[in-house]
Structures are given as C-alpha cells and as structure tokens.
Amino acid sequence: MSLIKKTAAELGALIASGETSSLEVTREHLGQISKVDKKVHAFLHVDIEGALSAAKAVDARRAAGEKLGPLAGVPIAVKDVVTTKGVPTTVGSKMLEGWKPPYDATLVERLKAAGTVILGKTNMDEFAMGSSTEYSAYGPTFNPWDLTRIPGGSGGGSSAALAAYEAPLAIGTDTGGSIRQPGAVTGTVGAKPTYGGTSRYGLVAFSSSLDTPGPCARTVLDAALLHEVIGGHDPRDSTSIPAPVPPVVAAARQGMSGDLTGVKLGLVKEFMTAEGAEPGVVAAFNSAVEALTKLGAEIVEVSCPHFQYALPTYYLIAPSECSSNLARFDGVRYGLRTGDDGVHSLEEVMSLTREAGFGPEVKRRIMIGAYALSSGYYDAYYGQAQKVRTLITRDFQAAFEKVDALISPTTPFVAFQLGARMADPSSMYLADLYTIPSNLYGGPAISVPCGLSEGLPVGLQVMAPTLADDRMYRVAAALESTIGTLTPPEL
C-alpha cells in the first residue's frame, strides 16, 4: 500500500521502526498535493521548505535516540484560521491576504513539540463563516468524492485534504459544525472536543463562546491521537479548562474491539421527526443504529424539546459575537488598508477597507450581529437567544441522566452541488441543523462515516457530556470497527 493511503497511526509506527522516514512520508504527501490539488484546491499555502525541514529534524531526533510520540514525523494540514509563525494565515479572506503571524497558536506549538510535520494551510469559508467553503475569497474547495460538489464548511479544505490523501491528519475549528459537517460529506472523521478542552489562543476569533479547534482524520483512532496532542489546559486562554485530556486514545482502542455492552445511546426525538432529512441519509443512519445495537448498545428515545430552536439561537449569538470580534479589522492596525490616499478621512478609510476586505457572508453576519446588539433590540434578540441556549443546555443535561451519549445523523443531506445554495443562505444554514446544539451546550461531538447515499458519504454524530470526550470516541470507534472506513474514488 502507498504511504499516502496509510493511517496516521500506521505511519507513526513505520517511522518509529525505521521502515521508512518522516522525510520519505512527507515527500510522498507533498507529491500527492502537487498531483491533485489543482483539482481539489484544499490548500491555500503549501510550506514545502518548512515541511521538509521539519521532517529532517524529526528523523535526526530519532536517530539521536530521542524518545518521540506516536505521531512524530507524521504530516498534518492546518486550517487557515490558526496562526502559524512566518507562514501565511489569511482566514480565507482578502482582509488578511499575505499576513504572516509573528507567533504560533498554542495548538501549533503542541503539534511541533509532538514532531508532526505541518504541510501547509487549508482553504476555508472566510473567517469560518459558511457551510460549503464556497465563501473563501480564494475560490472554493471541491469534494474528492465528486468534484462538482461541496466538501462542507467552514473547514472544507481540511476534510478534502484527507479525502484526497494529501494529508493523513488535519486541524479544523468547529463553531457550529465546521469540523463535523465537512467530515460527514467527505467520508472522514471530524471531532469537536469539549469547549475549553483545546486552546483557542492563536485562533482568529469568529464567535468566542463557540469556537473550538479539533482533530480531523480518516480514522477514529487517528483523531483521538491528534486530540491527545493538541488538548489540555492553556494558561494563555481564559476559557481553557484546567483539567487533563480525557482518555480519548484508550477509549478509541476500547471501541475498536466492537463491544458496546452496557452503553446506552439516546436517539433525539426532535431530530428524528424534523423535516428536511434526505431519505438516503435516514436509511444509512438507521442501518448504523442497527449495527450499534448488534454491538451491544441499548438504544432509547430521548426528548430534547428546545433543540428545534438551536438554529435561530445560533444565528443570533454567533453573528453578535462575530460583529464584535471583527471590529478590529478596520484598516488601521494591520491587514488590508484601502483609500489611505490623504484625501479620505479615517472613517472613510475604515469603511472602504471593510467594504473591500469582507465578502458577502461575513458582511451579512456582521450586519445581523450589529442589529441584534443594538440599543433597544439587545434584550429582544441576543438576550433571548442566551436564555434559549440555557434551555438547550438543560435538555442535554437531562438527556445525559438517562443515556451515556446521544446519536443523530451529522447532516440532513449529502454533499450538494457547488452553487446550489449560494442564492439562499437560509437553506445553506440547514447544513448545521444537527451539529449546532452541541456548540451551544459546549459538549464534545464527533462525526464518523456510517455509509453511502447515492454514492456519497453519510455521517453519524455522537454527542457526549462535557469532559466526557472519551465516550464519543469509544462509540465512534465501535461503529467504525463494524462498518469500516470509506474509500473515495481516485482523482
């Protein structure tokens, strides 16, 4: 088997045993990027020199007898919302075109310390606002399963890189489903850790109470191994939880045995009765539920009545926070500056810069957020949304008194055609219908492939209580052990 087709765990073991080198593995992945990325457009920047240098350094450390972790020498792609010292970080926007951060995000520091080799930065919806990676200022990413379809969003570049075998691992960020939804539609694994379980230091903020970096991979074990590397407390992040990383790798290995005896899984009644899910998605999900039952899991129906309000709640809270966070991009401090010709006033320069630098979806959300936070409307919109968020959290807490984890489809539909929903933003927002509640609650959730519909991947989502990330890995790994992984067509 070609090195690019192997899992991250397999590559780490091969490098550790001396059967191959990090340099050889890195070269093969860079070769695959060179071969297929013109079709896929998963990457915005490929750091060839940096990747080869890092691979050589890992090989030298191992040759010197240094004890390294299981992912040492394994290549990884990083979503372009994460700062990387000296390497362009654009957030998919013209606003930061060409910006090279002077520092690394905490999770990048941890990736480097673990010996992973950063291949480059992946494409994304601008400022992480979107569900299809069509809102990137640098053009869309294409789904390796069908190049006429979307790879999900906002982290479609990371998921597409995995499905196209350009990288065995990737980093994403999840604000309303931006790791899990791309994972579902590309047949890969995407995990959103507990909010605060992975550091946000060095992320370009979209919605501060929701943004969560997490692992993307082709197998559950690989995702758990990456989660273990990037997770844990960070004193530089005020929202970071001062607690150890849950035993996610051990849980994934336990799940790989295929035994879920004694595990109670809850089917969310409101999701199962909601309109809009494609029949093929429902059929694949139901088959997966049967498979989980055969593995010993007990399936029970639970009611989470306020989940039906999650979508409108999210689209008040997230735009409000983005409106505040993006105020800093004004053409004064750094990034794009337009109209600074000595004729325009400071206010005009700010207005011209934001007009030129932000795309349509970012402007839409800033305007919604500014309205929701405006005098006279704050209590009616943002304040009410926060109250509903509390009710959604209580629904989760009540459900987890009855079951160990909740399951649902990850998305209501398979990957749709590029351009199909651009003219109707509200239909685009429905892509995150099942993923948003976990972000509002703050609990962990993972998407794992559970079959095909019309030849395209379908994902099953496992949601767990806060700080019980290990539970979702066990269930997801058990399902993977019986259904297997999905193999996209050759590009």
C-alpha positions as CSV (number, residue, x, y, z in Angstrom):
1,M,0.0,0.0,0.0
2,S,1.2,3.5,-0.8
3,L,2.3,5.5,2.1
4,I,-0.3,8.2,1.5
5,K,-3.1,5.6,1.9
6,K,-1.9,4.5,5.4
7,T,-3.4,5.9,8.6
8,A,-1.5,8.3,10.8
9,A,-1.1,5.6,13.4
10,E,0.4,3.2,10.8
11,L,2.7,5.9,9.5
12,G,3.9,6.8,13.0
13,A,4.7,3.1,13.7
14,L,6.6,2.7,10.4
15,I,8.7,5.8,11.1
16,A,9.4,4.7,14.6
17,S,10.5,1.2,13.5
18,G,12.8,2.7,10.8
19,E,10.9,1.0,8.0
20,T,10.5,4.5,6.5
21,S,11.4,8.0,7.4
22,S,9.5,11.2,8.1
23,L,11.2,12.7,5.1
24,E,10.0,10.0,2.8
25,V,6.5,10.2,4.1
26,T,6.5,14.0,3.8
27,R,7.8,13.9,0.2
28,E,5.0,11.4,-0.8
29,H,2.3,13.7,0.6
30,L,3.8,16.8,-1.0
31,G,3.9,14.8,-4.3
32,Q,0.2,14.0,-3.9
33,I,-0.6,17.6,-3.2
34,S,1.3,18.6,-6.4
35,K,-0.6,15.9,-8.3
36,V,-4.2,16.5,-7.2
37,D,-4.6,19.9,-5.5
38,K,-5.1,21.7,-8.8
39,K,-8.4,19.8,-8.9
40,V,-9.3,19.8,-5.2
41,H,-7.9,23.2,-4.1
42,A,-7.7,22.0,-0.5
43,F,-4.6,24.2,0.3
44,L,-4.2,27.9,0.3
45,H,-0.5,27.7,1.1
46,V,1.9,24.7,0.9
47,D,5.0,25.1,3.0
48,I,7.3,22.8,1.1
49,E,10.6,24.1,2.6
50,G,9.2,24.2,6.1
51,A,7.7,20.7,5.9
52,L,10.9,19.1,4.5
53,S,13.0,20.9,7.2
54,A,10.7,19.7,10.0
55,A,10.7,16.1,8.6
56,K,14.5,16.1,8.6
57,A,14.6,17.4,12.1
58,V,12.3,14.6,13.4
59,D,14.5,12.0,11.6
60,A,17.6,13.5,13.2
61,R,16.0,13.5,16.7
62,R,15.0,9.8,16.3
63,A,18.5,8.9,15.0
64,A,19.9,10.5,18.1
65,G,17.9,8.2,20.3
66,E,15.3,10.7,21.5
67,K,12.0,9.1,22.6
68,L,9.2,10.6,20.5
69,G,5.4,10.3,20.5
70,P,3.2,8.2,18.2
71,L,2.6,11.0,15.7
72,A,6.2,12.1,15.4
73,G,7.1,12.5,11.7
74,V,3.5,12.3,10.5
75,P,2.4,15.1,8.2
76,I,-0.6,17.3,9.0
77,A,-2.6,20.1,7.3
78,V,-3.8,23.1,9.4
79,K,-6.9,25.2,8.8
80,D,-6.0,28.7,7.8
81,V,-7.8,30.2,10.8
82,V,-4.9,29.1,13.1
83,T,-1.9,31.3,13.3
84,T,1.5,29.9,12.2
85,K,4.6,31.8,12.7
86,G,6.1,33.1,9.5
87,V,3.6,31.1,7.4
88,P,0.6,33.0,5.7
89,T,-2.6,33.0,7.7
90,T,-5.4,34.6,5.7
91,V,-8.6,33.1,7.2
92,G,-9.8,32.7,3.7
93,S,-10.2,36.5,3.4
94,K,-8.7,39.3,1.4
95,M,-8.6,41.2,4.7
96,L,-5.5,39.3,5.8
97,E,-4.1,38.4,2.4
98,G,-0.3,37.9,2.8
99,W,-0.3,38.2,6.6
100,K,2.5,36.2,8.3
101,P,1.8,36.0,12.0
102,P,4.8,36.6,14.4
103,Y,3.7,33.8,16.7
104,D,2.3,30.2,16.7
105,A,-1.1,29.3,18.1
106,T,-0.8,27.1,21.2
107,L,-2.0,24.0,19.3
108,V,0.6,24.7,16.6
109,E,3.3,24.8,19.3
110,R,2.0,21.4,20.6
111,L,1.9,19.9,17.1
112,K,5.6,21.0,16.6
113,A,6.5,19.7,20.0
114,A,4.9,16.3,19.1
115,G,7.0,16.1,16.0
116,T,4.2,16.4,13.4
117,V,5.1,17.9,10.1
118,I,3.0,20.8,9.0
119,L,2.4,20.7,5.3
120,G,0.6,24.0,4.9
121,K,-2.7,25.9,5.4
122,T,-6.1,24.7,4.2
123,N,-8.9,26.6,2.5
124,M,-12.0,27.6,4.4
125,D,-15.0,29.8,4.3
126,E,-14.0,33.4,5.0
127,F,-13.5,33.9,8.8
128,A,-15.0,30.4,9.2
129,M,-18.5,31.7,8.2
130,G,-20.1,29.2,5.9
131,S,-21.1,25.5,5.4
132,S,-19.6,24.8,2.0
133,T,-16.1,26.5,1.6
134,E,-17.7,28.5,-1.3
135,Y,-17.3,31.7,0.7
136,S,-13.5,31.6,0.6
137,A,-12.0,34.8,-1.0
138,Y,-9.6,32.5,-2.9
139,G,-12.2,30.2,-4.6
140,P,-14.0,27.1,-3.5
141,T,-12.6,23.7,-2.5
142,F,-14.0,20.6,-4.3
143,N,-15.2,17.4,-2.8
144,P,-12.9,14.5,-3.8
145,W,-15.9,12.2,-4.0
146,D,-17.4,14.4,-6.7
147,L,-15.6,17.5,-7.9
148,T,-18.9,19.2,-8.7
149,R,-19.9,19.1,-5.1
150,I,-19.0,21.0,-1.9
151,P,-16.6,19.5,0.7
152,G,-18.5,21.0,3.6
153,G,-17.6,24.1,5.6
154,S,-16.2,26.1,7.0
155,G,-13.3,23.7,7.1
156,G,-13.8,22.1,3.7
157,G,-10.1,22.4,2.9
158,S,-9.0,20.2,5.8
159,S,-11.6,17.5,5.1
160,A,-10.9,17.5,1.4
161,A,-7.2,17.2,2.0
162,L,-7.8,14.0,4.0
163,A,-10.2,12.5,1.4
164,A,-7.8,13.3,-1.4
165,Y,-4.9,11.6,0.5
166,E,-3.0,14.9,0.6
167,A,-2.6,14.6,4.4
168,P,-3.3,11.8,6.9
169,L,-4.3,14.4,9.6
170,A,-5.7,17.9,9.7
171,I,-6.7,20.6,12.1
172,G,-10.2,22.2,12.0
173,T,-12.2,24.5,14.1
174,D,-15.9,24.0,15.0
175,T,-18.2,26.9,15.8
176,G,-21.5,25.4,14.6
177,G,-20.4,22.2,13.0
178,S,-17.4,23.2,10.9
179,I,-15.3,20.1,11.7
180,R,-18.2,17.5,11.8
181,Q,-20.2,18.6,8.8
182,P,-17.2,18.6,6.4
183,G,-16.2,15.2,7.9
184,A,-19.7,13.8,7.1
185,V,-19.8,14.9,3.5
186,T,-16.3,13.8,2.7
187,G,-16.4,10.4,4.4
188,T,-13.8,11.3,7.0
189,V,-13.8,11.7,10.8
190,G,-14.2,15.1,12.5
191,A,-14.2,15.6,16.2
192,K,-15.3,18.7,18.2
193,P,-13.8,18.5,21.7
194,T,-15.4,19.9,24.8
195,Y,-15.4,23.7,24.6
196,G,-12.3,24.8,26.5
197,G,-10.7,21.4,26.1
198,T,-8.4,22.7,23.3
199,S,-6.8,26.1,23.4
200,R,-8.2,29.0,21.4
201,Y,-5.0,31.0,21.8
202,G,-3.9,31.8,18.3
203,L,-7.2,31.3,16.6
204,V,-8.6,34.2,14.6
205,A,-11.8,34.6,16.5
206,F,-15.3,34.3,15.0
207,S,-17.6,33.5,17.9
208,S,-15.6,33.4,21.1
209,S,-18.1,31.4,23.2
210,L,-18.4,28.7,20.5
211,D,-15.1,28.4,18.6
212,T,-13.4,25.0,19.3
213,P,-10.3,23.6,17.5
214,G,-10.2,19.9,17.0
215,P,-8.9,16.9,15.0
216,C,-9.8,15.7,11.5
217,A,-8.6,12.3,10.3
218,R,-9.6,9.3,8.3
219,T,-10.0,7.0,11.3
220,V,-11.3,7.5,14.8
221,L,-8.0,6.3,16.4
222,D,-6.1,8.9,14.4
223,A,-8.5,11.6,15.5
224,A,-8.0,10.5,19.1
225,L,-4.2,10.5,18.8
226,L,-4.3,14.1,17.4
227,H,-6.8,15.2,20.1
228,E,-4.4,14.0,22.8
229,V,-1.6,16.1,21.3
230,I,-3.5,19.4,21.0
231,G,-5.7,19.1,24.1
232,G,-5.2,20.2,27.6
233,H,-5.1,23.4,29.7
234,D,-3.5,26.6,28.3
235,P,-3.0,29.5,30.8
236,R,-2.9,31.9,27.8
237,D,-6.6,31.1,27.0
238,S,-9.0,32.4,29.7
239,T,-11.7,29.9,28.5
240,S,-9.3,26.9,28.7
241,I,-10.4,24.2,31.2
242,P,-7.8,23.4,33.9
243,A,-8.3,19.6,33.5
244,P,-6.4,16.8,31.9
245,V,-7.3,15.5,28.4
246,P,-9.9,12.7,28.8
247,P,-8.5,9.2,28.0
248,V,-9.5,9.5,24.3
249,V,-6.9,7.2,22.8
250,A,-7.7,4.4,25.3
251,A,-11.4,4.8,24.6
252,A,-10.9,4.6,20.9
253,R,-8.8,1.4,21.3
254,Q,-11.5,0.0,23.5
255,G,-14.2,0.8,20.9
256,M,-12.2,-0.9,18.2
257,S,-13.0,-4.2,19.9
258,G,-16.5,-3.7,18.8
259,D,-18.1,-4.3,22.2
260,L,-20.7,-1.7,23.4
261,T,-22.3,-3.9,26.0
262,G,-23.8,-1.7,28.8
263,V,-23.7,1.5,26.7
264,K,-26.9,3.5,26.5
265,L,-27.4,5.7,23.4
266,G,-30.1,8.2,23.0
267,L,-32.0,8.9,19.8
268,V,-33.0,12.6,19.8
269,K,-36.8,12.5,19.1
270,E,-36.8,16.1,17.7
271,F,-34.1,15.2,15.1
272,M,-35.9,12.1,14.0
273,T,-39.2,13.9,13.4
274,A,-37.8,17.0,11.9
275,E,-38.4,17.6,8.2
276,G,-35.7,18.1,5.6
277,A,-33.5,15.0,6.0
278,E,-32.9,13.1,2.8
279,P,-34.3,9.6,2.7
280,G,-30.9,8.1,1.8
281,V,-29.3,9.8,4.8
282,V,-32.0,8.5,7.1
283,A,-31.7,5.0,5.7
284,A,-27.9,4.9,6.2
285,F,-28.3,6.3,9.7
286,N,-30.9,3.7,10.6
287,S,-28.6,0.9,9.3
288,A,-25.9,2.3,11.5
289,V,-28.2,2.3,14.6
290,E,-28.9,-1.4,13.9
291,A,-25.2,-2.1,13.8
292,L,-24.7,-0.3,17.1
293,T,-27.5,-2.5,18.6
294,K,-25.7,-5.6,17.4
295,L,-22.6,-4.4,19.1
296,G,-24.5,-4.4,22.4
297,A,-25.6,-0.8,22.7
298,E,-29.1,-0.1,24.1
299,I,-30.9,2.5,22.0
300,V,-33.6,4.6,23.7
301,E,-35.5,7.6,22.5
302,V,-35.0,10.9,24.4
303,S,-36.7,14.2,24.0
304,C,-34.7,17.5,23.8
305,P,-37.6,19.9,23.1
306,H,-35.5,23.0,22.7
307,F,-33.2,21.6,20.1
308,Q,-35.7,22.9,17.5
309,Y,-34.7,26.4,18.4
310,A,-31.0,25.8,18.2
311,L,-30.6,27.1,14.6
312,P,-32.2,30.5,15.1
313,T,-30.5,30.8,18.5
314,Y,-27.1,30.2,17.0
315,Y,-27.7,32.7,14.2
316,L,-28.3,35.4,16.8
317,I,-25.4,34.5,19.1
318,A,-22.7,33.8,16.6
319,P,-23.3,36.9,14.4
320,S,-23.4,39.1,17.5
321,E,-20.0,37.8,18.7
322,C,-18.6,38.0,15.2
323,S,-19.7,41.6,14.8
324,S,-17.8,42.4,18.0
325,N,-14.7,40.3,17.1
326,L,-14.3,41.6,13.5
327,A,-14.5,45.2,14.6
328,R,-10.7,45.1,14.9
329,F,-10.3,44.7,11.1
330,D,-10.6,48.4,10.3
331,G,-7.6,49.1,8.1
332,V,-5.7,50.9,10.9
333,R,-3.9,48.2,12.9
334,Y,-2.9,45.6,10.4
335,G,-4.1,43.8,7.3
336,L,-5.7,45.4,4.3
337,R,-6.0,49.2,4.1
338,T,-8.0,50.8,1.3
339,G,-8.4,54.5,0.5
340,D,-5.5,55.8,2.5
341,D,-4.5,58.4,0.0
342,G,-4.5,61.6,2.1
343,V,-7.9,62.6,0.8
344,H,-10.2,60.2,2.7
345,S,-10.9,60.6,6.4
346,L,-10.1,57.9,8.9
347,E,-13.8,56.9,9.0
348,E,-13.8,56.7,5.2
349,V,-10.7,54.6,5.1
350,M,-12.3,52.2,7.7
351,S,-15.4,51.9,5.6
352,L,-13.6,51.4,2.3
353,T,-11.3,48.8,3.8
354,R,-14.2,46.8,5.3
355,E,-16.2,47.1,2.1
356,A,-13.2,45.7,0.0
357,G,-11.9,43.2,2.6
358,F,-15.0,41.3,3.7
359,G,-17.0,39.0,1.5
360,P,-20.8,38.7,1.3
361,E,-21.4,36.2,4.1
362,V,-19.1,38.0,6.6
363,K,-20.9,41.3,5.9
364,R,-24.3,39.5,6.3
365,R,-23.4,38.2,9.7
366,I,-21.8,41.4,10.9
367,M,-25.0,43.3,10.0
368,I,-27.2,40.7,11.7
369,G,-25.0,40.8,14.8
370,A,-24.8,44.6,14.9
371,Y,-28.6,44.8,14.7
372,A,-29.1,42.1,17.4
373,L,-26.8,44.0,19.8
374,S,-28.1,47.5,19.0
375,S,-29.9,49.6,21.6
376,G,-33.5,48.6,22.0
377,Y,-33.0,45.2,20.5
378,Y,-30.4,43.6,22.7
379,D,-32.8,42.1,25.2
380,A,-35.3,41.1,22.5
381,Y,-32.8,39.2,20.4
382,Y,-29.3,38.5,21.9
383,G,-30.7,38.3,25.4
384,Q,-33.5,35.9,24.5
385,A,-31.1,33.8,22.5
386,Q,-28.8,33.3,25.5
387,K,-31.9,32.2,27.5
388,V,-32.8,29.6,24.9
389,R,-29.1,28.5,25.0
390,T,-29.5,27.8,28.7
391,L,-32.7,25.7,27.9
392,I,-30.8,23.7,25.3
393,T,-28.0,23.0,27.8
394,R,-30.6,21.8,30.3
395,D,-32.0,19.5,27.6
396,F,-28.6,17.9,27.2
397,Q,-28.1,17.6,30.9
398,A,-31.5,15.9,31.3
399,A,-30.8,13.5,28.5
400,F,-27.4,12.5,29.9
401,E,-29.0,11.5,33.1
402,K,-30.7,8.7,31.0
403,V,-28.1,7.8,28.5
404,D,-24.3,7.8,28.0
405,A,-24.3,9.6,24.7
406,L,-26.7,10.9,22.0
407,I,-26.6,9.9,18.3
408,S,-28.0,11.5,15.2
409,P,-27.2,12.0,11.6
410,T,-24.4,14.6,11.2
411,T,-26.1,16.4,8.4
412,P,-29.6,16.3,6.9
413,F,-28.2,15.8,3.4
414,V,-25.2,14.6,1.5
415,A,-22.8,17.0,-0.3
416,F,-24.8,19.3,-2.5
417,Q,-23.8,20.7,-5.9
418,L,-21.5,23.7,-5.8
419,G,-23.5,26.9,-6.2
420,A,-26.8,25.1,-5.4
421,R,-27.5,27.1,-2.2
422,M,-25.5,30.3,-2.6
423,A,-28.6,32.3,-3.5
424,D,-30.5,31.1,-0.4
425,P,-28.4,31.5,2.7
426,S,-31.1,30.1,5.0
427,S,-31.0,26.7,3.1
428,M,-27.2,26.7,3.5
429,Y,-27.6,27.2,7.2
430,L,-29.7,24.0,7.4
431,A,-26.4,22.0,6.9
432,D,-25.7,22.6,10.5
433,L,-29.1,21.7,11.9
434,Y,-27.9,18.6,13.8
435,T,-24.4,20.0,14.8
436,I,-25.3,23.4,16.3
437,P,-26.8,22.2,19.6
438,S,-23.5,20.7,20.9
439,N,-21.8,24.0,20.3
440,L,-24.4,25.9,22.2
441,Y,-24.1,23.4,25.1
442,G,-20.3,23.1,24.9
443,G,-20.1,19.4,24.9
444,P,-18.0,17.1,22.6
445,A,-19.3,15.6,19.4
446,I,-17.8,13.5,16.6
447,S,-18.9,12.6,13.1
448,V,-17.9,9.2,11.8
449,P,-18.8,7.7,8.4
450,C,-21.8,5.4,8.5
451,G,-22.5,4.5,4.9
452,L,-23.4,6.0,1.5
453,S,-26.4,7.6,-0.1
454,E,-26.4,7.9,-3.8
455,G,-22.8,7.0,-3.8
456,L,-21.9,9.9,-1.4
457,P,-20.8,9.7,2.2
458,V,-23.2,9.9,5.2
459,G,-22.0,10.7,8.7
460,L,-23.3,9.6,12.1
461,Q,-22.8,12.1,15.0
462,V,-22.1,11.0,18.6
463,M,-22.6,13.7,21.3
464,A,-21.3,13.3,24.8
465,P,-21.4,15.2,28.1
466,T,-18.8,17.9,28.7
467,L,-15.4,16.5,29.6
468,A,-16.6,13.0,28.6
469,D,-14.9,13.1,25.2
470,D,-13.7,9.6,25.6
471,R,-17.3,8.3,25.4
472,M,-17.8,9.6,21.9
473,Y,-14.5,8.1,20.7
474,R,-15.5,4.7,22.1
475,V,-18.9,4.7,20.3
476,A,-17.5,6.1,17.1
477,A,-14.6,3.5,17.0
478,A,-17.0,0.7,17.6
479,L,-19.2,1.7,14.7
480,E,-16.1,2.1,12.5
481,S,-15.0,-1.4,13.5
482,T,-18.1,-2.9,12.0
483,I,-18.9,-0.6,9.1
484,G,-15.3,0.2,8.1
485,T,-13.8,3.3,6.5
486,L,-14.9,4.8,3.2
487,T,-12.6,5.0,0.2
488,P,-13.2,7.9,-2.2
489,P,-12.7,7.4,-6.0
490,E,-9.2,8.0,-7.4
491,L,-8.7,11.6,-8.6
